């Protein structure tokens, strides 16, 4: 059964921020893409401005949850993730990969990324290179992980109980497989 798009799904975020720290430039580009798509939607299709906004918001929430709110004694943090934001991030990741590969129909997004990369004193290809380093793949591996163990650990943490070590081990193994340190 598919969750309703407005439903929040509990997700666990590793306390080590390395998996998400590079997201800030992409978060900014997605916000710019949303604004540009409002003015000229054709170069940014097939996605609507709301997809770019939702993906940028999810990246921002993830960064804030890990960097600003994780006490040193916690190994992970629970973040309620709206299903529509996760779907948007998945769709945007696909479009960014197409732009990286210079596929037809992605010129608007590719040019925006190249322009912004130059604007922030990075090499013009640097934002596209973030995709080569699998930033969004790691983020999606964390945010889309929907094992029963995630729900078990999330409920324990929210109830301020010690999480089941076996459930946490399953989550840590999935993160490790995706290149994310627990």
C-alpha positions, 0 to 999 in steps of 0.5 A: 500500500502506498502512503498518502503524499501528505503523510509524514514518514519517520526517518532516521538520520545518521548523527555524522553529518558527512552524508548531507553537508555538501547539500547546501549548494544543491539546495540553493540551485533547486531554489533557483530552479524553482524561481526560474521555472516560475518565470520560464517553465519550459526549460525546467520541465517535466518537473513543476516548481513545487518539485524543486521547492519540496526537494530543496526543503527536504535537503534543508530540513535534513541538514538542520536536523543533523547539524543543529539538533543532534546532541553528541550522545545521539547516534541518530535523529528522527525526522518526519519526512512528508512523502511528497518531499521524498517523491520530489527529491527522487524526481529531482535527482533523476532530472539532475542526473539527466542534466549532468549527462547533458541529455536533451531537454535539460539545458535550462537546469544544466545551464543554471547549475553551471552558472551558479557554480561559477557564481559561487567561485567553484568550477562551473562543473563542480555542482554537476560533480556533486552528483558524480560523488553521489550526494543525492544517492546517499541522501536518498539512501538515508531518507528513503530507507523504509525498513521495519527496523527504522520504525522500531528504532524511531518509535523507541527514540521518540519514547525515549527508550533504548532502541533495539540493537538488532534493529539499529544494526540493520539500519547501520548496515543499509547505510554502510552499503550506501556509503553512509557512516552511521 
